[in-house]
């Protein structure tokens, strides 16, 4: 909770999952991310994607 307002981050960094997903959605590819952010590795990015998929899979849409 003390890092990046409690948002999920890549371990030992201040890079949020949200930031990585945003960059990927803007067209940045994994190799560009790795070059730009040397503290990341490929497994970090794949873990962020897996985490995002897991969170989304648990969402429920409530219809009243």
C-alpha positions, 0 to 999 in steps of 0.5 A, a space after each residue: 500500500 505504500 508504493 504507488 498508492 497501493 496499485 499493483 506493481 512489478 516486484 522491486 520496481 515502481 512500475 505499475 501493471 496499469 502503466 505496462 498495459 497502457 504502454 502496450 495498448 498504445 502500441 509499444 511492444 515488449 522489446 521496446 519496453 525492455 529497452 526503455 525500462 531496464 529493470 524489467 524482464 520479459 517475465 515481468 511483462 507477461 506476469 502483468 498481462 496474466 494478472 490483468 487477465 485474472 482480475 478481469 476474469 473475476 469481474 461480474 456485471 450486475 444487472 438490476 
